[in-house]
Amino acid sequence: MKKLLIIFSALVMGFILYIILVNRNMEMTFRQKILKSVYPVFTALNRLTGAHATVITNSQDKQPQSSIYDIPIVMNDGSTKTLAEYKGRKIMIVNTASDCGYTHQFDDLQALYEREKDKLVVIGFPSNDFKEQEKGSDAEIESFCRLNYGVTFPLVQKSQVRKSTGQHPIYQWLTSKEKNGWNSKGPSWNFSKYLINEQGVLTHYFDPAVDPSGEKIMKAIQP
């Protein structure tokens, strides 16, 4: 028993050392460093179990009953805009969080945005709706995303994304078939993804475990 305890302690210390060394230049809490380090294992388990991997498509090409382009949004820096400036490009809307098992998807979302920016814009909606995994201020969120993941895609002011009286108007549109034409599915967890085409039609919903760089999303954003 004593030998097993020594081996277990050595493994724990080795894992802690690994986390410190791999993330030594990151401006993260220890919890965030652990989540980042175990992300590959976390995603592998999701693939095996099929958890949080739902994909819903607008298979009948239902058209919206109101325009998402008309809805004002307040950005992370306090400025106000609408999605009208992104007409002609696809838009991927993602509810994000800094303390989630899926937080490392910021890397893949940024890579997707950089690679496809001529035809796709990624917009992050930081939210504290799921297990309070985004407690930071807008300034802290922006700093965390920029310093640790190099995020340059647009971030919106921290918002409520689940169905409630305070739900952000964009998410009211995304989760109401009376507005978007067909979908009532709300985000199941942080890093749920909604895809809107070049004409402002909601075409896909992707659960959090669907990889931003994976085949399902890459196929959906192709012309």
Sequence and secondary structure as in RCSB ss.txt:
>XXXX:A:sequence
MKKLLIIFSALVMGFILYIILVNRNMEMTFRQKILKSVYPVFTALNRLTGAHATVITNSQDKQPQSSIYDIPIVM
NDGSTKTLAEYKGRKIMIVNTASDCGYTHQFDDLQALYEREKDKLVVIGFPSNDFKEQEKGSDAEIESFCRLNYG
VTFPLVQKSQVRKSTGQHPIYQWLTSKEKNGWNSKGPSWNFSKYLINEQGVLTHYFDPAVDPSGEKIMKAIQP
>XXXX:A:secstr
 HHHHHHHHHHHHHHHHHHHHHTTT    HHHHHHHHHHHHHHHHHHHHTTT  EEE TT    SS GGG EEEB
TTS EEEGGGGTTSEEEEEEE SSSTTTTHHHHHHHHHHHHTTTEEEEEEE  TTTT   S HHHHHHHHHHHH 
  S BB   B SSSTTB HHHHHHT HHHHSS      STT EEEE TTS EEEEE TTS TTSHHHHHHH  
